[in-house]
Amino acid sequence: MTCAGFHQGYLDLQMDTIKFLLKPHHKYIAKSKNENACLAYKMKDLIQEMLLNIIDLKWQGPNSKLAFIGGI
């Protein structure tokens, strides 16, 4: 489905970002014993890296803690 001449990919920026982040890891994932598990763990790593790059930890006090919680 297209909308006013736009390529379908432009309508889902989140999926485009996921595809962009995973592209360098495609061969590694494809060769793994369990592609779905490998994909899930690689996405966890990429998301963690992305969050650490955008979160400013200067707001924390000396006793503050930050937790990343996710599920696979």
mmCIF file of the N, C-alpha and C atoms, coordinates in Angstrom:
data_MODEL
# 
_entry.id   MODEL 
# 
loop_
_atom_site.group_PDB 
_atom_site.id 
_atom_site.type_symbol 
_atom_site.label_atom_id 
_atom_site.label_alt_id 
_atom_site.label_comp_id 
_atom_site.label_asym_id 
_atom_site.label_entity_id 
_atom_site.label_seq_id 
_atom_site.pdbx_PDB_ins_code 
_atom_site.Cartn_x 
_atom_site.Cartn_y 
_atom_site.Cartn_z 
_atom_site.occupancy 
_atom_site.B_iso_or_equiv 
_atom_site.pdbx_formal_charge 
_atom_site.auth_seq_id 
_atom_site.auth_comp_id 
_atom_site.auth_asym_id 
_atom_site.auth_atom_id 
_atom_site.pdbx_PDB_model_num 
ATOM 1   N N  . MET A 1 1  ? 0.846  -1.189  0.000  1.00 0.00 ? 1  MET A N  1 
ATOM 2   C CA . MET A 1 1  ? 0.000  0.000   0.000  1.00 0.00 ? 1  MET A CA 1 
ATOM 3   C C  . MET A 1 1  ? 0.881  1.238   0.000  1.00 0.00 ? 1  MET A C  1 
ATOM 4   N N  . THR A 1 2  ? 0.547  2.202   -0.832 1.00 0.00 ? 2  THR A N  1 
ATOM 5   C CA . THR A 1 2  ? 1.291  3.456   -0.865 1.00 0.00 ? 2  THR A CA 1 
ATOM 6   C C  . THR A 1 2  ? 0.371  4.597   -0.511 1.00 0.00 ? 2  THR A C  1 
ATOM 7   N N  . CYS A 1 3  ? 0.968  5.670   -0.093 1.00 0.00 ? 3  CYS A N  1 
ATOM 8   C CA . CYS A 1 3  ? 0.196  6.842   0.318  1.00 0.00 ? 3  CYS A CA 1 
ATOM 9   C C  . CYS A 1 3  ? 0.751  8.063   -0.401 1.00 0.00 ? 3  CYS A C  1 
ATOM 10  N N  . ALA A 1 4  ? 0.008  8.658   -1.271 1.00 0.00 ? 4  ALA A N  1 
ATOM 11  C CA . ALA A 1 4  ? 0.370  9.888   -1.981 1.00 0.00 ? 4  ALA A CA 1 
ATOM 12  C C  . ALA A 1 4  ? 1.768  9.805   -2.602 1.00 0.00 ? 4  ALA A C  1 
ATOM 13  N N  . GLY A 1 5  ? 2.097  8.666   -3.197 1.00 0.00 ? 5  GLY A N  1 
ATOM 14  C CA . GLY A 1 5  ? 3.366  8.536   -3.891 1.00 0.00 ? 5  GLY A CA 1 
ATOM 15  C C  . GLY A 1 5  ? 4.560  8.194   -3.010 1.00 0.00 ? 5  GLY A C  1 
ATOM 16  N N  . PHE A 1 6  ? 4.372  8.071   -1.713 1.00 0.00 ? 6  PHE A N  1 
ATOM 17  C CA . PHE A 1 6  ? 5.488  7.726   -0.834 1.00 0.00 ? 6  PHE A CA 1 
ATOM 18  C C  . PHE A 1 6  ? 5.744  6.233   -0.875 1.00 0.00 ? 6  PHE A C  1 
ATOM 19  N N  . HIS A 1 7  ? 7.012  5.871   -0.818 1.00 0.00 ? 7  HIS A N  1 
ATOM 20  C CA . HIS A 1 7  ? 7.380  4.453   -0.712 1.00 0.00 ? 7  HIS A CA 1 
ATOM 21  C C  . HIS A 1 7  ? 6.909  3.951   0.637  1.00 0.00 ? 7  HIS A C  1 
ATOM 22  N N  . GLN A 1 8  ? 6.430  2.737   0.696  1.00 0.00 ? 8  GLN A N  1 
ATOM 23  C CA . GLN A 1 8  ? 5.852  2.182   1.910  1.00 0.00 ? 8  GLN A CA 1 
ATOM 24  C C  . GLN A 1 8  ? 6.811  2.260   3.102  1.00 0.00 ? 8  GLN A C  1 
ATOM 25  N N  . GLY A 1 9  ? 8.111  2.076   2.883  1.00 0.00 ? 9  GLY A N  1 
ATOM 26  C CA . GLY A 1 9  ? 9.083  2.111   3.957  1.00 0.00 ? 9  GLY A CA 1 
ATOM 27  C C  . GLY A 1 9  ? 9.111  3.428   4.712  1.00 0.00 ? 9  GLY A C  1 
ATOM 28  N N  . TYR A 1 10 ? 8.786  4.515   4.051  1.00 0.00 ? 10 TYR A N  1 
ATOM 29  C CA . TYR A 1 10 ? 8.811  5.821   4.699  1.00 0.00 ? 10 TYR A CA 1 
ATOM 30  C C  . TYR A 1 10 ? 7.708  5.971   5.728  1.00 0.00 ? 10 TYR A C  1 
ATOM 31  N N  . LEU A 1 11 ? 6.734  5.116   5.698  1.00 0.00 ? 11 LEU A N  1 
ATOM 32  C CA . LEU A 1 11 ? 5.624  5.215   6.638  1.00 0.00 ? 11 LEU A CA 1 
ATOM 33  C C  . LEU A 1 11 ? 5.921  4.510   7.954  1.00 0.00 ? 11 LEU A C  1 
ATOM 34  N N  . ASP A 1 12 ? 6.999  3.745   8.019  1.00 0.00 ? 12 ASP A N  1 
ATOM 35  C CA . ASP A 1 12 ? 7.334  3.012   9.235  1.00 0.00 ? 12 ASP A CA 1 
ATOM 36  C C  . ASP A 1 12 ? 8.794  3.270   9.587  1.00 0.00 ? 12 ASP A C  1 
ATOM 37  N N  . LEU A 1 13 ? 9.058  4.412   10.208 1.00 0.00 ? 13 LEU A N  1 
ATOM 38  C CA . LEU A 1 13 ? 10.417 4.807   10.527 1.00 0.00 ? 13 LEU A CA 1 
ATOM 39  C C  . LEU A 1 13 ? 11.053 3.881   11.559 1.00 0.00 ? 13 LEU A C  1 
ATOM 40  N N  . GLN A 1 14 ? 10.248 3.329   12.452 1.00 0.00 ? 14 GLN A N  1 
ATOM 41  C CA . GLN A 1 14 ? 10.782 2.413   13.453 1.00 0.00 ? 14 GLN A CA 1 
ATOM 42  C C  . GLN A 1 14 ? 11.335 1.155   12.782 1.00 0.00 ? 14 GLN A C  1 
ATOM 43  N N  . MET A 1 15 ? 10.607 0.578   11.858 1.00 0.00 ? 15 MET A N  1 
ATOM 44  C CA . MET A 1 15 ? 11.068 -0.624  11.157 1.00 0.00 ? 15 MET A CA 1 
ATOM 45  C C  . MET A 1 15 ? 12.286 -0.302  10.292 1.00 0.00 ? 15 MET A C  1 
ATOM 46  N N  . ASP A 1 16 ? 12.305 0.872   9.662  1.00 0.00 ? 16 ASP A N  1 
ATOM 47  C CA . ASP A 1 16 ? 13.469 1.266   8.878  1.00 0.00 ? 16 ASP A CA 1 
ATOM 48  C C  . ASP A 1 16 ? 14.706 1.380   9.753  1.00 0.00 ? 16 ASP A C  1 
ATOM 49  N N  . THR A 1 17 ? 14.558 1.894   10.958 1.00 0.00 ? 17 THR A N  1 
ATOM 50  C CA . THR A 1 17 ? 15.677 1.997   11.895 1.00 0.00 ? 17 THR A CA 1 
ATOM 51  C C  . THR A 1 17 ? 16.165 0.619   12.295 1.00 0.00 ? 17 THR A C  1 
ATOM 52  N N  . ILE A 1 18 ? 15.259 -0.289  12.598 1.00 0.00 ? 18 ILE A N  1 
ATOM 53  C CA . ILE A 1 18 ? 15.632 -1.662  12.956 1.00 0.00 ? 18 ILE A CA 1 
ATOM 54  C C  . ILE A 1 18 ? 16.402 -2.320  11.821 1.00 0.00 ? 18 ILE A C  1 
ATOM 55  N N  . LYS A 1 19 ? 15.904 -2.188  10.596 1.00 0.00 ? 19 LYS A N  1 
ATOM 56  C CA . LYS A 1 19 ? 16.580 -2.791  9.443  1.00 0.00 ? 19 LYS A CA 1 
ATOM 57  C C  . LYS A 1 19 ? 17.977 -2.180  9.250  1.00 0.00 ? 19 LYS A C  1 
ATOM 58  N N  . PHE A 1 20 ? 18.085 -0.876  9.433  1.00 0.00 ? 20 PHE A N  1 
ATOM 59  C CA . PHE A 1 20 ? 19.372 -0.193  9.291  1.00 0.00 ? 20 PHE A CA 1 
ATOM 60  C C  . PHE A 1 20 ? 20.373 -0.689  10.333 1.00 0.00 ? 20 PHE A C  1 
ATOM 61  N N  . LEU A 1 21 ? 19.927 -0.831  11.583 1.00 0.00 ? 21 LEU A N  1 
ATOM 62  C CA . LEU A 1 21 ? 20.816 -1.277  12.657 1.00 0.00 ? 21 LEU A CA 1 
ATOM 63  C C  . LEU A 1 21 ? 21.230 -2.738  12.494 1.00 0.00 ? 21 LEU A C  1 
ATOM 64  N N  . LEU A 1 22 ? 20.341 -3.562  11.972 1.00 0.00 ? 22 LEU A N  1 
ATOM 65  C CA . LEU A 1 22 ? 20.625 -4.992  11.835 1.00 0.00 ? 22 LEU A CA 1 
ATOM 66  C C  . LEU A 1 22 ? 21.416 -5.348  10.578 1.00 0.00 ? 22 LEU A C  1 
ATOM 67  N N  . LYS A 1 23 ? 21.402 -4.495  9.570  1.00 0.00 ? 23 LYS A N  1 
ATOM 68  C CA . LYS A 1 23 ? 22.021 -4.819  8.286  1.00 0.00 ? 23 LYS A CA 1 
ATOM 69  C C  . LYS A 1 23 ? 23.474 -5.285  8.412  1.00 0.00 ? 23 LYS A C  1 
ATOM 70  N N  . PRO A 1 24 ? 24.322 -4.627  9.218  1.00 0.00 ? 24 PRO A N  1 
ATOM 71  C CA . PRO A 1 24 ? 25.708 -5.091  9.327  1.00 0.00 ? 24 PRO A CA 1 
ATOM 72  C C  . PRO A 1 24 ? 25.845 -6.464  9.998  1.00 0.00 ? 24 PRO A C  1 
ATOM 73  N N  . HIS A 1 25 ? 24.813 -6.932  10.671 1.00 0.00 ? 25 HIS A N  1 
ATOM 74  C CA . HIS A 1 25 ? 24.861 -8.186  11.421 1.00 0.00 ? 25 HIS A CA 1 
ATOM 75  C C  . HIS A 1 25 ? 24.108 -9.323  10.724 1.00 0.00 ? 25 HIS A C  1 
ATOM 76  N N  . HIS A 1 26 ? 23.605 -9.073  9.516  1.00 0.00 ? 26 HIS A N  1 
ATOM 77  C CA . HIS A 1 26 ? 22.753 -10.027 8.816  1.00 0.00 ? 26 HIS A CA 1 
ATOM 78  C C  . HIS A 1 26 ? 23.430 -11.384 8.622  1.00 0.00 ? 26 HIS A C  1 
ATOM 79  N N  . LYS A 1 27 ? 24.661 -11.393 8.130  1.00 0.00 ? 27 LYS A N  1 
ATOM 80  C CA . LYS A 1 27 ? 25.338 -12.671 7.843  1.00 0.00 ? 27 LYS A CA 1 
ATOM 81  C C  . LYS A 1 27 ? 25.587 -13.455 9.128  1.00 0.00 ? 27 LYS A C  1 
ATOM 82  N N  . TYR A 1 28 ? 25.980 -12.756 10.190 1.00 0.00 ? 28 TYR A N  1 
ATOM 83  C CA . TYR A 1 28 ? 26.219 -13.422 11.474 1.00 0.00 ? 28 TYR A CA 1 
ATOM 84  C C  . TYR A 1 28 ? 24.936 -14.085 11.981 1.00 0.00 ? 28 TYR A C  1 
ATOM 85  N N  . ILE A 1 29 ? 23.828 -13.368 11.913 1.00 0.00 ? 29 ILE A N  1 
ATOM 86  C CA . ILE A 1 29 ? 22.529 -13.888 12.367 1.00 0.00 ? 29 ILE A CA 1 
ATOM 87  C C  . ILE A 1 29 ? 22.103 -15.070 11.497 1.00 0.00 ? 29 ILE A C  1 
ATOM 88  N N  . ALA A 1 30 ? 22.255 -14.938 10.184 1.00 0.00 ? 30 ALA A N  1 
ATOM 89  C CA . ALA A 1 30 ? 21.836 -15.991 9.255  1.00 0.00 ? 30 ALA A CA 1 
ATOM 90  C C  . ALA A 1 30 ? 22.624 -17.283 9.453  1.00 0.00 ? 30 ALA A C  1 
ATOM 91  N N  . LYS A 1 31 ? 23.874 -17.195 9.879  1.00 0.00 ? 31 LYS A N  1 
ATOM 92  C CA . LYS A 1 31 ? 24.709 -18.378 10.076 1.00 0.00 ? 31 LYS A CA 1 
ATOM 93  C C  . LYS A 1 31 ? 24.560 -18.997 11.464 1.00 0.00 ? 31 LYS A C  1 
ATOM 94  N N  . SER A 1 32 ? 23.824 -18.344 12.343 1.00 0.00 ? 32 SER A N  1 
ATOM 95  C CA . SER A 1 32 ? 23.705 -18.848 13.712 1.00 0.00 ? 32 SER A CA 1 
ATOM 96  C C  . SER A 1 32 ? 22.838 -20.107 13.765 1.00 0.00 ? 32 SER A C  1 
ATOM 97  N N  . LYS A 1 33 ? 22.999 -20.865 14.820 1.00 0.00 ? 33 LYS A N  1 
ATOM 98  C CA . LYS A 1 33 ? 22.247 -22.111 14.986 1.00 0.00 ? 33 LYS A CA 1 
ATOM 99  C C  . LYS A 1 33 ? 20.749 -21.823 15.145 1.00 0.00 ? 33 LYS A C  1 
ATOM 100 N N  . ASN A 1 34 ? 20.419 -20.760 15.861 1.00 0.00 ? 34 ASN A N  1 
ATOM 101 C CA . ASN A 1 34 ? 19.027 -20.381 16.076 1.00 0.00 ? 34 ASN A CA 1 
ATOM 102 C C  . ASN A 1 34 ? 18.884 -18.906 15.707 1.00 0.00 ? 34 ASN A C  1 
ATOM 103 N N  . GLU A 1 35 ? 18.435 -18.638 14.490 1.00 0.00 ? 35 GLU A N  1 
ATOM 104 C CA . GLU A 1 35 ? 18.353 -17.268 13.972 1.00 0.00 ? 35 GLU A CA 1 
ATOM 105 C C  . GLU A 1 35 ? 17.464 -16.370 14.828 1.00 0.00 ? 35 GLU A C  1 
ATOM 106 N N  . ASN A 1 36 ? 16.325 -16.891 15.285 1.00 0.00 ? 36 ASN A N  1 
ATOM 107 C CA . ASN A 1 36 ? 15.409 -16.067 16.069 1.00 0.00 ? 36 ASN A CA 1 
ATOM 108 C C  . ASN A 1 36 ? 16.022 -15.647 17.402 1.00 0.00 ? 36 ASN A C  1 
ATOM 109 N N  . ALA A 1 37 ? 16.695 -16.573 18.074 1.00 0.00 ? 37 ALA A N  1 
ATOM 110 C CA . ALA A 1 37 ? 17.337 -16.245 19.344 1.00 0.00 ? 37 ALA A CA 1 
ATOM 111 C C  . ALA A 1 37 ? 18.475 -15.257 19.120 1.00 0.00 ? 37 ALA A C  1 
ATOM 112 N N  . CYS A 1 38 ? 19.274 -15.495 18.100 1.00 0.00 ? 38 CYS A N  1 
ATOM 113 C CA . CYS A 1 38 ? 20.386 -14.606 17.785 1.00 0.00 ? 38 CYS A CA 1 
ATOM 114 C C  . CYS A 1 38 ? 19.880 -13.202 17.464 1.00 0.00 ? 38 CYS A C  1 
ATOM 115 N N  . LEU A 1 39 ? 18.815 -13.122 16.689 1.00 0.00 ? 39 LEU A N  1 
ATOM 116 C CA . LEU A 1 39 ? 18.209 -11.836 16.348 1.00 0.00 ? 39 LEU A CA 1 
ATOM 117 C C  . LEU A 1 39 ? 17.735 -11.101 17.597 1.00 0.00 ? 39 LEU A C  1 
ATOM 118 N N  . ALA A 1 40 ? 17.080 -11.802 18.500 1.00 0.00 ? 40 ALA A N  1 
ATOM 119 C CA . ALA A 1 40 ? 16.576 -11.176 19.730 1.00 0.00 ? 40 ALA A CA 1 
ATOM 120 C C  . ALA A 1 40 ? 17.722 -10.633 20.580 1.00 0.00 ? 40 ALA A C  1 
ATOM 121 N N  . TYR A 1 41 ? 18.771 -11.422 20.739 1.00 0.00 ? 41 TYR A N  1 
ATOM 122 C CA . TYR A 1 41 ? 19.908 -10.961 21.548 1.00 0.00 ? 41 TYR A CA 1 
ATOM 123 C C  . TYR A 1 41 ? 20.663 -9.815  20.877 1.00 0.00 ? 41 TYR A C  1 
ATOM 124 N N  . LYS A 1 42 ? 20.781 -9.855  19.555 1.00 0.00 ? 42 LYS A N  1 
ATOM 125 C CA . LYS A 1 42 ? 21.446 -8.761  18.844 1.00 0.00 ? 42 LYS A CA 1 
ATOM 126 C C  . LYS A 1 42 ? 20.636 -7.475  18.986 1.00 0.00 ? 42 LYS A C  1 
ATOM 127 N N  . MET A 1 43 ? 19.299 -7.560  18.902 1.00 0.00 ? 43 MET A N  1 
ATOM 128 C CA . MET A 1 43 ? 18.459 -6.377  19.083 1.00 0.00 ? 43 MET A CA 1 
ATOM 129 C C  . MET A 1 43 ? 18.612 -5.821  20.497 1.00 0.00 ? 43 MET A C  1 
ATOM 130 N N  . LYS A 1 44 ? 18.695 -6.714  21.495 1.00 0.00 ? 44 LYS A N  1 
ATOM 131 C CA . LYS A 1 44 ? 18.897 -6.262  22.876 1.00 0.00 ? 44 LYS A CA 1 
ATOM 132 C C  . LYS A 1 44 ? 20.195 -5.482  22.987 1.00 0.00 ? 44 LYS A C  1 
ATOM 133 N N  . ASP A 1 45 ? 21.261 -5.997  22.384 1.00 0.00 ? 45 ASP A N  1 
ATOM 134 C CA . ASP A 1 45 ? 22.550 -5.313  22.418 1.00 0.00 ? 45 ASP A CA 1 
ATOM 135 C C  . ASP A 1 45 ? 22.488 -3.952  21.727 1.00 0.00 ? 45 ASP A C  1 
ATOM 136 N N  . LEU A 1 46 ? 21.842 -3.901  20.562 1.00 0.00 ? 46 LEU A N  1 
ATOM 137 C CA . LEU A 1 46 ? 21.744 -2.652  19.810 1.00 0.00 ? 46 LEU A CA 1 
ATOM 138 C C  . LEU A 1 46 ? 20.917 -1.604  20.554 1.00 0.00 ? 46 LEU A C  1 
ATOM 139 N N  . ILE A 1 47 ? 19.830 -2.034  21.166 1.00 0.00 ? 47 ILE A N  1 
ATOM 140 C CA . ILE A 1 47 ? 18.983 -1.107  21.921 1.00 0.00 ? 47 ILE A CA 1 
ATOM 141 C C  . ILE A 1 47 ? 19.722 -0.577  23.137 1.00 0.00 ? 47 ILE A C  1 
ATOM 142 N N  . GLN A 1 48 ? 20.440 -1.468  23.837 1.00 0.00 ? 48 GLN A N  1 
ATOM 143 C CA . GLN A 1 48 ? 21.206 -1.034  25.004 1.00 0.00 ? 48 GLN A CA 1 
ATOM 144 C C  . GLN A 1 48 ? 22.264 -0.006  24.597 1.00 0.00 ? 48 GLN A C  1 
ATOM 145 N N  . GLU A 1 49 ? 22.967 -0.262  23.511 1.00 0.00 ? 49 GLU A N  1 
ATOM 146 C CA . GLU A 1 49 ? 23.976 0.670   23.022 1.00 0.00 ? 49 GLU A CA 1 
ATOM 147 C C  . GLU A 1 49 ? 23.349 2.012   22.653 1.00 0.00 ? 49 GLU A C  1 
ATOM 148 N N  . MET A 1 50 ? 22.200 1.959   21.975 1.00 0.00 ? 50 MET A N  1 
ATOM 149 C CA . MET A 1 50 ? 21.511 3.175   21.575 1.00 0.00 ? 50 MET A CA 1 
ATOM 150 C C  . MET A 1 50 ? 21.067 3.993   22.795 1.00 0.00 ? 50 MET A C  1 
ATOM 151 N N  . LEU A 1 51 ? 20.500 3.313   23.802 1.00 0.00 ? 51 LEU A N  1 
ATOM 152 C CA . LEU A 1 51 ? 20.056 4.006   25.008 1.00 0.00 ? 51 LEU A CA 1 
ATOM 153 C C  . LEU A 1 51 ? 21.222 4.639   25.762 1.00 0.00 ? 51 LEU A C  1 
ATOM 154 N N  . LEU A 1 52 ? 22.326 3.928   25.872 1.00 0.00 ? 52 LEU A N  1 
ATOM 155 C CA . LEU A 1 52 ? 23.490 4.472   26.567 1.00 0.00 ? 52 LEU A CA 1 
ATOM 156 C C  . LEU A 1 52 ? 24.046 5.701   25.850 1.00 0.00 ? 52 LEU A C  1 
ATOM 157 N N  . ASN A 1 53 ? 23.861 5.767   24.533 1.00 0.00 ? 53 ASN A N  1 
ATOM 158 C CA . ASN A 1 53 ? 24.330 6.929   23.776 1.00 0.00 ? 53 ASN A CA 1 
ATOM 159 C C  . ASN A 1 53 ? 23.429 8.141   23.925 1.00 0.00 ? 53 ASN A C  1 
ATOM 160 N N  . ILE A 1 54 ? 22.152 7.950   24.270 1.00 0.00 ? 54 ILE A N  1 
ATOM 161 C CA . ILE A 1 54 ? 21.240 9.090   24.330 1.00 0.00 ? 54 ILE A CA 1 
ATOM 162 C C  . ILE A 1 54 ? 20.855 9.504   25.747 1.00 0.00 ? 54 ILE A C  1 
ATOM 163 N N  . ILE A 1 55 ? 21.124 8.659   26.731 1.00 0.00 ? 55 ILE A N  1 
ATOM 164 C CA . ILE A 1 55 ? 20.737 8.977   28.106 1.00 0.00 ? 55 ILE A CA 1 
ATOM 165 C C  . ILE A 1 55 ? 21.842 9.787   28.771 1.00 0.00 ? 55 ILE A C  1 
ATOM 166 N N  . ASP A 1 56 ? 21.464 10.897  29.389 1.00 0.00 ? 56 ASP A N  1 
ATOM 167 C CA . ASP A 1 56 ? 22.398 11.730  30.143 1.00 0.00 ? 56 ASP A CA 1 
ATOM 168 C C  . ASP A 1 56 ? 22.365 11.292  31.595 1.00 0.00 ? 56 ASP A C  1 
ATOM 169 N N  . LEU A 1 57 ? 23.442 10.705  32.069 1.00 0.00 ? 57 LEU A N  1 
ATOM 170 C CA . LEU A 1 57 ? 23.482 10.178  33.426 1.00 0.00 ? 57 LEU A CA 1 
ATOM 171 C C  . LEU A 1 57 ? 23.866 11.234  34.463 1.00 0.00 ? 57 LEU A C  1 
ATOM 172 N N  . LYS A 1 58 ? 24.052 12.490  34.037 1.00 0.00 ? 58 LYS A N  1 
ATOM 173 C CA . LYS A 1 58 ? 24.428 13.556  34.973 1.00 0.00 ? 58 LYS A CA 1 
ATOM 174 C C  . LYS A 1 58 ? 23.301 13.928  35.925 1.00 0.00 ? 58 LYS A C  1 
ATOM 175 N N  . TRP A 1 59 ? 22.097 13.489  35.653 1.00 0.00 ? 59 TRP A N  1 
ATOM 176 C CA . TRP A 1 59 ? 20.955 13.798  36.533 1.00 0.00 ? 59 TRP A CA 1 
ATOM 177 C C  . TRP A 1 59 ? 21.007 12.978  37.810 1.00 0.00 ? 59 TRP A C  1 
ATOM 178 N N  . GLN A 1 60 ? 21.794 11.921  37.808 1.00 0.00 ? 60 GLN A N  1 
ATOM 179 C CA . GLN A 1 60 ? 21.807 10.997  38.938 1.00 0.00 ? 60 GLN A CA 1 
ATOM 180 C C  . GLN A 1 60 ? 22.539 11.585  40.141 1.00 0.00 ? 60 GLN A C  1 
ATOM 181 N N  . GLY A 1 61 ? 22.018 11.266  41.310 1.00 0.00 ? 61 GLY A N  1 
ATOM 182 C CA . GLY A 1 61 ? 22.695 11.592  42.544 1.00 0.00 ? 61 GLY A CA 1 
ATOM 183 C C  . GLY A 1 61 ? 23.626 10.458  42.917 1.00 0.00 ? 61 GLY A C  1 
ATOM 184 N N  . PRO A 1 62 ? 24.352 10.581  44.035 1.00 0.00 ? 62 PRO A N  1 
ATOM 185 C CA . PRO A 1 62 ? 25.316 9.545   44.421 1.00 0.00 ? 62 PRO A CA 1 
ATOM 186 C C  . PRO A 1 62 ? 24.675 8.192   44.729 1.00 0.00 ? 62 PRO A C  1 
ATOM 187 N N  . ASN A 1 63 ? 23.404 8.166   45.098 1.00 0.00 ? 63 ASN A N  1 
ATOM 188 C CA . ASN A 1 63 ? 22.727 6.904   45.415 1.00 0.00 ? 63 ASN A CA 1 
ATOM 189 C C  . ASN A 1 63 ? 21.718 6.479   44.353 1.00 0.00 ? 63 ASN A C  1 
ATOM 190 N N  . SER A 1 64 ? 21.726 7.158   43.206 1.00 0.00 ? 64 SER A N  1 
ATOM 191 C CA . SER A 1 64 ? 20.768 6.851   42.138 1.00 0.00 ? 64 SER A CA 1 
ATOM 192 C C  . SER A 1 64 ? 21.175 5.599   41.384 1.00 0.00 ? 64 SER A C  1 
ATOM 193 N N  . LYS A 1 65 ? 20.184 4.930   40.856 1.00 0.00 ? 65 LYS A N  1 
ATOM 194 C CA . LYS A 1 65 ? 20.419 3.721   40.063 1.00 0.00 ? 65 LYS A CA 1 
ATOM 195 C C  . LYS A 1 65 ? 19.560 3.819   38.791 1.00 0.00 ? 65 LYS A C  1 
ATOM 196 N N  . LEU A 1 66 ? 20.045 3.216   37.735 1.00 0.00 ? 66 LEU A N  1 
ATOM 197 C CA . LEU A 1 66 ? 19.323 3.151   36.471 1.00 0.00 ? 66 LEU A CA 1 
ATOM 198 C C  . LEU A 1 66 ? 19.307 1.695   36.035 1.00 0.00 ? 66 LEU A C  1 
ATOM 199 N N  . ALA A 1 67 ? 18.144 1.187   35.706 1.00 0.00 ? 67 ALA A N  1 
ATOM 200 C CA . ALA A 1 67 ? 18.026 -0.205  35.274 1.00 0.00 ? 67 ALA A CA 1 
ATOM 201 C C  . ALA A 1 67 ? 17.402 -0.259  33.885 1.00 0.00 ? 67 ALA A C  1 
ATOM 202 N N  . PHE A 1 68 ? 17.956 -1.121  33.046 1.00 0.00 ? 68 PHE A N  1 
ATOM 203 C CA . PHE A 1 68 ? 17.343 -1.435  31.759 1.00 0.00 ? 68 PHE A CA 1 
ATOM 204 C C  . PHE A 1 68 ? 16.619 -2.755  31.935 1.00 0.00 ? 68 PHE A C  1 
ATOM 205 N N  . ILE A 1 69 ? 15.344 -2.747  31.677 1.00 0.00 ? 69 ILE A N  1 
ATOM 206 C CA . ILE A 1 69 ? 14.546 -3.967  31.844 1.00 0.00 ? 69 ILE A CA 1 
ATOM 207 C C  . ILE A 1 69 ? 13.948 -4.332  30.497 1.00 0.00 ? 69 ILE A C  1 
ATOM 208 N N  . GLY A 1 70 ? 14.147 -5.541  30.073 1.00 0.00 ? 70 GLY A N  1 
ATOM 209 C CA . GLY A 1 70 ? 13.616 -5.974  28.793 1.00 0.00 ? 70 GLY A CA 1 
ATOM 210 C C  . GLY A 1 70 ? 13.247 -7.445  28.862 1.00 0.00 ? 70 GLY A C  1 
ATOM 211 N N  . GLY A 1 71 ? 12.623 -7.906  27.847 1.00 0.00 ? 71 GLY A N  1 
ATOM 212 C CA . GLY A 1 71 ? 12.237 -9.304  27.822 1.00 0.00 ? 71 GLY A CA 1 
ATOM 213 C C  . GLY A 1 71 ? 12.444 -9.897  26.447 1.00 0.00 ? 71 GLY A C  1 
ATOM 214 N N  . ILE A 1 72 ? 12.785 -11.155 26.454 1.00 0.00 ? 72 ILE A N  1 
ATOM 215 C CA . ILE A 1 72 ? 12.966 -11.861 25.186 1.00 0.00 ? 72 ILE A CA 1 
ATOM 216 C C  . ILE A 1 72 ? 12.031 -13.062 25.218 1.00 0.00 ? 72 ILE A C  1 
# 
